[in-house]
Amino acid sequence: MENVGECIGCKENIYKGDEILRHPNGGKIHDNNDCFEEYIREICFSTNA
């Protein structure tokens, strides 16, 4: 399989043929909830409402 990049969520390889979404800033993310959650937790911070 041809590696075409790294997921900005899980940091695993993305291979040609994988279902992904492209981030407006050029990143790629696997099209699944686990990767979305990892990405959001990385860019956000926890606080109280």
SVG drawing of the C-alpha trace seen along z (x, -y; Angstrom):
<svg xmlns="http://www.w3.org/2000/svg" viewBox="-21 -29 25 31">
<polyline fill="none" stroke="black" stroke-width="0.4" points="0.0,0.0 1.2,-3.5 1.5,-5.8 0.0,-9.3 0.4,-11.1 -0.3,-11.1 -3.6,-11.5 -3.8,-14.7 -6.0,-12.9 -4.5,-9.5 -1.1,-10.2 -1.2,-6.9 -0.4,-6.5 -3.0,-7.2 -2.8,-4.9 -4.0,-5.4 -7.7,-4.4 -8.4,-5.2 -11.5,-7.4 -10.3,-10.8 -11.3,-14.4 -9.0,-17.2 -8.5,-20.0 -8.6,-23.5 -5.0,-24.0 -3.8,-21.0 -4.0,-18.2 -5.7,-14.9 -7.8,-13.0 -9.3,-9.5 -13.1,-9.7 -14.0,-8.1 -15.1,-9.4 -12.0,-8.2 -9.7,-10.4 -12.1,-13.4 -12.1,-13.0 -8.3,-12.8 -7.9,-15.8 -10.4,-18.0 -8.8,-17.0 -5.4,-18.0 -6.4,-21.5 -8.8,-22.4 -8.4,-22.7 -10.6,-21.6 -12.3,-24.1 -15.5,-24.6 -18.6,-26.4"/>
</svg>
